Amino acid sequence: MLMHSPKKSVTTTDMESRHDSVLMQEVLEALDIQPNDTLVDATLGGAGHFAALLAALGEGGAIIGIDADGSAVERARAAYALDRRPERPVAHLVNDNFRNLARVLERLGIGQVDKMLFDLGWSGYQISAPRGFSFQNDEPLLMTYGEGGETAADIVNSSTEEELADIIFTYGEERFARSIARAIVAVRSKGRILTTGALVAAVRAGTPRQYHERKIHPATKTFQALRIAVNDEIGAIREGLAAALSALAPGGRLAVISFHSIEDRIVKGILRDAAHTGLGTMNPKKPIVPTRAEIVANRRSRSAKLRVFERAVAASAAGACAPANIFSYA
């Protein structure tokens, strides 16, 4: 059974966009996929991990691919079509947010999953799409997956100065959050901020000149903060991992790749709490990071951290009920 979104098709431009999946070999080794496993790729993105996970499965296996971006689902559909093995596994491709993992599995009639991957990074395709994720081009200030819903422009133009400062500091860990918020309010008083270029100009106005001369773009943390706020990424991570731990089969493995300290702290805390309840173990205890060779080949991988959780074959009584009690983050 192959489920996919009919909303978008893969374009030539889309296929030519560059995306290199990070920690590929490390993910495959950590998950130790068996041919008949039931596996979830909760973040299809560029479909690089999906294609590798698919290749590791056989006729008795099943792979569930999820992404809120319809274009990512189409990329996975194309990757599945290229696998012409007679023994290829069943694939379910779903256009949804991974925070709804429990509902997706219930709808598919799947009770337990052997292996799961969450890659919390944004693919090169998403960054190159003209939706305001990048400050490199002047684009509409959206930062959304599709049409509808609150946009970054809505937040920038309707939030109070204090609310903006809190968002930028909390989700971007930006030390100039207050002065950036003050500058945004000053700029929007003359006209709504509707493009990435206008927002970058406001950030520059709210930061000292020496801050503009670093290797990291001065708007990086502000854009990160707004993207997280628009898509409620922190809430989605909490809900998605809670559902993943609940559905993970005894002896199953969950791998999570994060790219910034806020995400990693949340992932670490959730997996550590699960381990403390006896549900399983973090193995290894420390995160797996890219090799120097990978960082040289793919600069985007430099901040990636892979954490792996292995569910106990026989969870303790406390651990058995933990997902319902400890991991309810809704």
Buried (B, 14 or more C-beta within 10 A) or exposed (E): EEBBBEEBEBEEEBEEBEBBBBBBEBBBEBBEBBEEBBBBBBBBBBBBBBBBBBBBBBEEBBBBBBBBBBBBBBBBBBBBEEBEEEEBBBBBBBBBBBBBBBEBBEEBEBEEBBBBBBBBBBBBBBBBBEBBBBBEEBBBBBBBBBEEEBBBBBBBBEBEBEEBBBBBBBBBBBEBBBBBBBBBBEBBEEEBBBBBBBBBBBBBBBBEEEBEEEEEBBBBBBBBBBBBBBBBBBEBBBBBBBBBBBBBBEEBBBBBBBBBEBBBEBBBEBBEBBBEBBBBBBEEEEBBBBEEEBBEEBEBBBBBBBBBBBBBEEBEEEBBEBBEEBBEBE
